């Protein structure tokens, strides 16, 4: 796998029947898997022990190019619950190969943000935001990794009940509002503030952060990093 030289366990496979409820066209068909999720990865026992000790997990998601009846292939979408201090758990991603469109939406639905990312970019999902990832490519597989707290389970119910994210992204380039939602604002477009940009709020590679407690403390203690998250979402 490009960008990863460690072993990979059997993946969890997301198929179209599991995704039908969140598609722009629920009648769409696709016989091929939509994406693959590899959980709890590490290149050494020492790295895995460090991650587990700090209640963290390193994952990989692989999204081949798919045209789902005119909609780009995407992940299902989920929110994160609050931590014991009452602040939502965040998450951090890195694109290893391909391109990604991270579509974020606040739980209060007063902010919708699109962050385009390429290989080497790091993108943070701030507290209080749900998110999906889109592979906007006709011929290139998206490979991305993430580190997330193991203190919670992702919450899919709202994306399922509203039949997807607030917007659908189509292969034509159109972003169309999901009519199952109440009024939502237009999509804001934000550059990733990672080591590739002028404002380096996050520096990769992501795997290199393993062992650096200070660099990843925000994943379990987000209440101490409010300004960091505000800066990340600025236009």
C-alpha positions, 0 to 999 in steps of 0.5 A: 500500500502506497505510503504504508510499509507495515503489515495490514490486517484484513479490512472491514469492507463497506459495500453499497447496501450499507451505504444506500441510505446516505446516497444521493440516489438510493437506487444506485447499484455497484457490485464492487466494494466502496471502501476498506477500513484497516483498524489499529495499525502499528509498525512495531509492538512498541508503537502499538503499546504507546498508542494503547497506553494513551487511548489512541488508535492509528487507522487507514481507509482506502477509497477506490474511485467510484461513480455512484450514479453521478455522485463521488464515492464517500465515507458514510459520515459520523459525529463524535460524542463529548469527552468527560469535560463536555467537549467533542472528541476531535480526529486527525487525518493525513492523505497518503495518496490521491486527493480527498475532499473532507466535508465537515458540518457542525452539529448545530448545522450553522457551519458546513466546511469543505477542505480539499487535501492532497498527499502530505496534507493533515486535516483535523476534524474539530470538536462538534463537527461531523464529517465525511470524506469524498474521493473526487477522482475518476481514476485514482485511489484515495489512501488516508490514515488517521489517529483518534481516541479509543475512548468513544464510538463514532455516531452514525445515526444522524447521517443515516436518519437525514440520508447523508451529509448536508451536501452531496458532491457530484462528478459534475463538480456540483455541490447540491443541498440534501433536501432532508436537512433544514436550512443550512449555510453555503459550503465554506472552502478552507485550505488545510493548515498543515505542513504544506501550507503557510499556516502550519498548525499541524505537521506530518507525517502523522505516523511520526507523531506516535510517541509524542504525547504533546503533539497528540494530547488534543485528541483526548483533551480537546477542551484545552485546545479551543483556539487551535481548533478555531484557527484550523477552521478559519478561511 
